[in-house]
Amino acid sequence: MKSGNPSPNPPEENPTAILQKFVGVFLNRGWLNRTLRIRHQDRRYHVSCSELEFSAYRINDCCEIPPGFPGWPVCIITRDHILDDQAMSAFASEEPSIQEWLRCFQNSDFELI
């Protein structure tokens, strides 16, 4: 991911509206305000959603990393901002887009681990 400030959100990507879609899905599934550890597209993630933020952190599969929370954010949505690996990466990102994340949870296209 590139460092620095996030790029401005395109007008069609209203952070509050997108966050509310995630909140609706997580609330309906009983996952709101919980942290889930999932496997999606052969990668592991920590994901959580509250009324204030959706976040997805990629878990580093490298065994040499010390214990704790070894990983990096790939998607964070708040009422004011969208931080997305797709938009922040200088290279083509292999991480899911915001819409792919939403479909993942709507369709239960992941495995709890």
N, C-alpha and C positions, 0 to 999 in steps of 0.2 A: 504494500500500500504506500502511496505517496504521503509524505508528511505535510503538515501545513493545514490551512483552513479548508473546510469542505467547500466544494463548489456550490453556487446558488442552485436552489431547486428549480427545475423547469416548472412553468405555470401549471401544467397538467398534473404535477406531482405535489399536491397539497399535503404536507406532512400530517396535519391533523386528520384529514379524511382517510389517508392510508393507515395511520395508527388505529383509527376507529374500526377499520375492517379487521385488523389483527385482533383487537380487543374483542370484537364480536365473536370471532372464531374461537379464541381462547376461552372466553366466558362460556360459550355453548358447550365446549368440551370439558369444562371443569379444570382448566389449566391456568386460569388467570392468577397472577401473583405467585406462580410456581416456577421453579427452574427445572427444565427437562434436559436430560442428556440423551441425544439421539444419534442415529446413523442415517445419513441421507446421501444418496449417490456415492456410496462407499467411503464417505468421510464422516468423522465424528464432530459433533457440535454441542455446546451448551446454549440453550435458547430459553428466553423468558419473555413474558409480556405482562405489563401492568397497564393501568389507565394512563400512565405517564410515558412509558417507553416499551418498545419491542427491541430485543437485542439477540443477535446470533454471534457466537464466538466459535471459531474453528479450533478444535483441540489438536495440538501438535502431537503427531504419532511417533515422534522421535523419542526413543527410550532414554537418551542421555540427558534429557531436560529434568531439572530438579522438581520435586513434588510441589503441588500448589495448584495454580490455574494456568498451566502452560498452553497458551494459545493466543489468538489475536481476533479482534473484532472484524467481522465481514459484513455486518448489517446492523445499524442502529437507527431507529426511527423514534423521534420525539414529536411533540406537538409543533416544534419550531424548525426541526432539522431532519434531514435524511442523510445518513452516512452509509454509503453502499460501496462495497469493494468494486463493483462494476464501474462506478463513476470515478472512484479514487485511484484505481490501478493505472499505471503507465502502460501496462501490457494487457492483453486479452485475459480477463478474469475467468477462472474456472468455477468460481463461487456462484450460487444461485442469485438471480436478480430478485428484486423486491416482489415482483409478480410471481416468480417461481416459488419463493418462500411462502407466499400466501396460498398458492395452489397446493403446496406440500402439506400444509396444515389443514386446509379444507378437505383434502382427499385422503388424509392420514397416510401420505406417501413417505413414511419414515419408520424406523424401528427404534423403540425405546431401549436404551442400554443402561 
